[in-house]
Amino acid sequence: MLNKILIVDDSNLIHSMYRLVLNRYEGCKIMDAMNGLEALDVLSRENNFDLILLDINMPVMNGIQFLEKLKKENIHRNIPVIIISTEGREEDTLRALKFGAWGYLVKPFKPVMLYELIEQVLEKKPPFLSAGKG
């Protein structure tokens, strides 16, 4: 069961799309950050996140930098992170997994692909990859 998700992406349109897709998880609180630095600020004020959906290319602090900092903090290191990015390069995928991402999904994606990754994360079976665009 998902109670709280943090969406980290620099696009307001993407935030709206995630809220639409994630409405299937009734009662789940969704919080937003526009870059990695904002996400760290949210995490400093809020606890008990079940999942982070993270873009790679963002201003101020990108997703890889955020993930690296997140995994160094004991209090947040076990929050599952799914990278969702237009960057589908193998090197980005490997870097994200190296820094502790639980999954990687390439934009654009079908909602069912995200649901499947989330279900795998909830079953605590990292790491996961998705075939990507669809």
N, C-alpha and C positions, 0 to 999 in steps of 0.2 A: 504494500500500500504506500502510496506517495502522499506525504503531508505538506512538503515544502520543496519547491524547485527554484533555483536561481538561473536565470537566462542572462548570458553575457554575450552581447552582440551590439555592434555599433549602428544597426539599422532598426529604426522604429517599425518599419514594415515587417521585418522578421519577428520582432517582439509580438506584434499583433497576430501574425500567422501562428506562432507557437501557442499563444493563448487560445486560439481557435482549435488547434490540433489537440492541445492538452486538456480541453474542457471535458474530455471523457473521464478524467480523474477527478470526480466530484469531491469538493471540499479541500482540494489541494491548493495551498497558497503559492502564488507565483510572484517572484520578485525579479526586478530588472536591474541590469547594470549595462552601461554603454561601452565599457572597456575594462581591462583587468584591474586598474587602480580603483575604479568605482566598485568592482566586485569585492575587492579586499576590504573596502570600507563597509559594504553591506555585511560581509562576514564578521567584521569586528563588532557590529551592532546586533546581529541576528544569529541564532544558533539553530541546530537541529535540521539542517538541510539534508534531504534525501538524495538529491541529484543536482548536478550543475550541467547545463547545456552551454557549450563554449565555442565561440568562433575563434579563428586564428588571427586573421587580419583585422586589427583594430588600432585606432590611434592611442596615444599615451602609453598604454601597456598592452602588448599583443597577448594572444591566448597561450602561447608557449611560455612566455615570461611569467604570466599569471600562474600557470600550472606549476612551474618550477618553484615559485614562492609558496603556493598553496601546499605543496607536498613537503615543504620544510617546516611547516607549522603543525605541531602535534595535534592541536585541537581540530584541525580541518583536514588532515591528510587522508582520512578514510572516507571522505565524501566522494562517491562515484562521480566521475566526469566523463561526459560524452562530447567529443569534439564534433562539431557540425560546421563544415566549412566548404567554400568553393575550391579551396586548395586540396586537390586530390593527389598531390605528388607523394610518392612513396617515402621520400625523406621526411616530409611533414608528419606522415602517419607514424613512422618509426620514432621520431622525436617526441611526438605526443605520447605514444605508448611508453617510451623510456621514462618520461616524467610522470607517469602514473595514470594516464587516461585509460578508461575502461572500455572505450569504444570510439569508433571513428565513422562518421557518416558524411557523404559528399552531397552538397547542395547542387541542384534541387533534388529532393527525395520525396517519395510517397509517404504519407503519414504511417502506413502500415510498417514501413521500415523502421521508423522511430519507435513505434509501439513495441516491435520485436526486440530492439536493443534495450529499451527500458525494462521489459519483462526479464531479459537475461540479466541485467544489472540487479534487479530486485531479487533474483535468485542467487546473486553473488557469485557469478562465474566469469571473472575477467580473464584476459582482455577479449574484446569483441570487435570485429570489423564488419562493415557492411560493404557490399559490392559497389555501392555508390549510386550515381545518378539514376533516377528512375521516375 
